[in-house]
Structure formats: structure tokens, C-alpha cells
Amino acid sequence: MEIAFEAIGIEIGNESALNDLAADIGKRGEVSRLSRKSGTLHGRCLKLGAGLEVWSVLYESETGEIFSNDCRPAFRARYAQKISPWVLSEFDKEAENVIHGFLENSETEVLFELQNLTEVGTKIFEESVLKVGLCGLAYRAEILENADKKFWRAFDEVALNVISEENDWSLCGEVLAFDSLKNSFSGNDLFWIYLDLGEFKLEVLVNQRTLQREKLKIGAFLRADIWLQGHILDERAKRKVYEGVDRKIRTVDLWKSFKKPN
């Protein structure tokens, strides 16, 4: 999962760097927490703008013992997907939460890291259909002029005898849209890419230095290996997406959009 940080523009060279980042997020991140049967999950989310985030989550037992501080990259997807049926697996001491399910009314399987459990709480999980934002953080990617076929597969089905995280996926899809983003924390440039995978459409985040900019265009094909993550969407989570007033936009420019011609 550490290599997925590159997709949001942050380099993690070693475990010490990851621990330092987690400590920084713990100090500056937005606080959320969730009580569990035998302890508390403490979430910290540092928003970097444009949907980019870093989450740090740790588990504290009833006796005050602190377990794993899980620090991970994140991106709040622009589009929503509906998941049904689904199952949530919680690993409290590892501070991890994984959702395994299918896109509604399809046989397309997804398994992803749930970023914001401490933010939305557990009441949302009484629903039979979950509304989620999914985005793949690419740690390998290339542009193809054309492709034999689009696909969506678990990474271990494609790369035999390779140990991977359970929410690693391999894909190939047609580029429907793309946009440039900048990580304000590191200054690195990224691509947000919207893909048609045949079975469904998915957002992917790629570090710009991974791809040749001139080859990225509508209709090209992207082949990538990704770490799949997502956020549950509820009213509270939607409010947290708001990142404040953009001071780069002048008020007079906003009023111009309301002006009608005579």
C-alpha cells in the first residue's frame, strides 16, 4: 500500500518516513472517532485539496493500549457507485476496514479499503445498498494506443505467484475524461482519469511522471495496477468534502455568471 502514495504525489522511502507522516497527520488531521466493542478507532484526515487526502487511523483498547497506526493515501471520488450485496470486514487492531461486494445489479466484484468508517459511523451499514465513491490509486500505469479488450481483474489473477494486498486490482480501460491535479503538500502533479472498463466506469489517480502526457487523450487506453479505496457517502461525509472558499476566484467573477444579456 505504501507504493500507492505515489499516486497522490507523496514519496514514502521507508518505514520511518511512513511513521513520520502518520505522526504529522495525527497532529494536523481532522478528528473523527468510533467506539467499538472493546475499544475506540481514532481517525485523522488531512485534506490536501482537490479531493486528495491522507488518513491515519489507530485503535485504542479499553485499557488504553494503542495498536497499529495505519497511515494511507486517499482520494474522494467525483462519481458514486452503488454496492449490493456487500460485507464489511473490520480488523480493529490493524485499524483496517475492507468492503467486499458487487456493483448493484451486476456480477462485477469489488473489494476496497474503506477510508472513512470513523467519519460516517455504523448506522449507514443498516442499508442493503451502499453508495460509495471509488477511486483506484495507480502504482503502475501506461497509455496504449489501442487494446485487445477492456478488463477488470484481481491483481493475483494476472500476476501469478506475486504477493499483493487483497484490494489490488489490474485493469484496462478507455479514457473518457481526464484532468490535471496538484498536490499542495508535495507540489507534485497528478492525473485524474475516468475510464470505461466495459463492466463499469472507474476513476483512477496517476502520478504525472508515470505517464507520457502527449499520449494521454480521450479514446486512448490505460493499462494499470491499482490499490482500490473508497468512501461511504452520507450527508455528513458530503459536508466534509467542502474545502472552503477558493481565494483564487474573485467575487466579481462569480457575479458575472449570473448576468443575463439584454
C-alpha positions, 0 to 999 in steps of 0.5 A: 500500500505504501507504493500507492502514495505515489499516486497522490504525489507523496514519496514514502522511502521507508518505514520511518518516513511512513511513521513520520507522516502518520505522526504529522497527520495525527497532529494536523488531521481532522478528528473523527472517532468510533467506539467499538466493542472493546475499544475506540478507532481514532481517525485523522484526515488531512485534506490536501485539496482537490479531493486528495487526502491522507488518513491515519487511523489507530485503535485504542483498547479499553485499557488504553493500549494503542495498536497499529497506526495505519497511515494511507493515501486517499482520494474522494471520488467525483462519481458514486457507485452503488454496492449490493450485496456487500460485507464489511470486514473490520480488523480493529487492531490493524485499524483496517476496514475492507468492503467486499461486494458487487456493483448493484445489479451486476456480477462485477466484484469489488473489494476496497479499503474503506477510508472513512468508517470513523467519519460516517459511523455504523448506522449507514451499514443498516442499508442493503445498498451502499453508495460509495465513491471509488477511486483506484490509486495507480502504482503502475500505469501506461497509455496504449494506443489501442487494446485487445479488450477492456478488463477488470481483474484481481491483481493475483489473477494476472500476476501469478505467484506475486504477493499483493494486498487483497484490494489490488486490482489490474485493469484496462480501460478507455479514457473518457475524461481526464484532468490535471491535479496538484498536490499542495503538500508535495507540489507534485502533479497528478492525473485524474482519469475516468475510464470505461472498463466495459463492466463499469466506469472507474476513476483512477489517480496517476502520478504525472511522471508515470505517464507520457502526457502527449499520449494521454487523450480521450479514446486512448487506453490505460493499462494499470495496477491499482490499490482500490479505496473508497468512501461511504457517502452520507450527508455528513461525509458530503459536508466534509468534502467542502474545502472552503472558499477558493481565494483564487476566484474573485467575487466579481467573477462569480457575479458575472455568471449570473448576468443575463444579456439584454 
